[in-house]
């Protein structure tokens, strides 16, 4: 019997792209001692998972239009989805229009 294992969807969360860490061997929290996250490197790794068949779709979570635009400049594969908070009080029509124009599905995540 053949068993295929894969993830249906992998999302890169915006909060993950905001984290900073100290460079190895550095002391003190100064700008020159901090490393910024590698959003494009993370996306390339996700693209490799997609190419290998281990992920059926890759996308982002809580990305603004500006963040998606940055990602699209380095991405080979367009995100399938952008999962964001969306409700009657915060409808985000501009983000919805932007994602539609890029072929990105806007998925709703509700915060309670």
C-alpha positions in Angstrom: 0.0 0.0 0.0 1.3 3.4 -1.0 1.0 6.2 1.5 1.7 9.8 0.6 2.4 12.4 3.3 2.1 16.1 2.6 0.9 19.3 4.2 -2.2 20.9 2.5 -1.0 24.4 3.3 2.0 26.1 4.9 1.7 29.7 6.0 4.4 32.2 6.8 3.1 34.5 9.6 3.9 38.2 9.5 4.8 38.1 13.2 7.5 35.6 12.3 9.0 38.2 9.9 9.1 40.8 12.6 11.3 38.9 15.1 14.9 39.9 15.6 17.7 38.0 17.3 21.2 38.7 18.5 24.1 37.8 16.2 26.1 34.9 17.5 28.9 36.1 19.8 27.5 39.7 20.2 26.8 41.3 23.5 24.2 44.0 24.1 21.1 45.0 22.3 22.4 47.4 19.7 21.3 47.8 16.1 24.6 46.4 14.8 24.2 43.2 16.9 20.8 42.3 15.6 19.9 40.0 12.8 16.7 40.6 10.9 14.6 37.6 9.7 15.1 36.4 6.2 11.7 36.6 4.6 12.9 35.8 1.1 15.0 32.8 2.4 12.0 31.5 4.3 9.9 31.8 1.2 12.5 30.0 -0.9 12.5 27.1 1.6 8.7 27.0 1.4 8.9 27.0 -2.4 11.2 24.0 -2.2 8.7 22.1 0.0 6.0 22.9 -2.6 8.3 21.8 -5.5 9.0 18.5 -3.7 5.3 17.8 -3.2 5.6 17.9 0.6 3.3 21.0 0.6 0.3 21.3 -1.7 0.1 25.1 -1.3 2.1 27.9 0.3 0.8 31.2 1.6 1.1 34.0 4.1 -0.7 35.1 7.2 -1.3 38.7 8.4 0.6 40.2 5.5 -0.2 43.8 4.4 -0.3 44.8 0.8 3.2 46.2 1.2 4.6 43.0 2.7 3.0 40.9 -0.1 4.4 43.3 -2.7 7.9 42.8 -1.2 7.5 39.1 -1.2 6.3 39.0 -4.8 9.5 40.7 -5.9 11.5 37.7 -4.7 8.9 34.9 -5.1 8.9 32.3 -7.9 5.6 31.0 -6.7 2.8 33.5 -5.9 1.2 32.9 -2.4 -2.0 30.9 -2.7 -3.6 32.6 0.3 -3.2 35.5 2.7 -5.0 34.7 5.9 -5.9 37.9 7.8 -8.3 39.1 10.4 -11.4 40.3 8.7 -14.9 41.1 10.0 -17.7 43.7 9.7 -15.8 46.3 11.8 -12.5 45.7 9.9 -13.3 44.8 6.3 -9.9 45.7 4.7 -11.3 46.3 1.2 -8.0 47.7 -0.2 -6.2 44.5 0.9 -9.0 42.4 -0.6 -8.8 44.2 -3.9 -4.9 44.0 -4.0 -4.9 40.2 -3.3 -7.6 39.6 -6.0 -5.5 41.5 -8.5 -2.5 39.2 -7.7 -4.5 36.0 -7.8 -4.1 35.5 -4.0 -7.1 34.1 -2.1 -7.9 36.2 1.0 -8.8 33.8 3.9 -10.5 35.0 7.1 -9.0 34.4 10.6 -11.2 35.6 13.4 -9.8 36.7 16.7 -12.0 36.2 19.8 
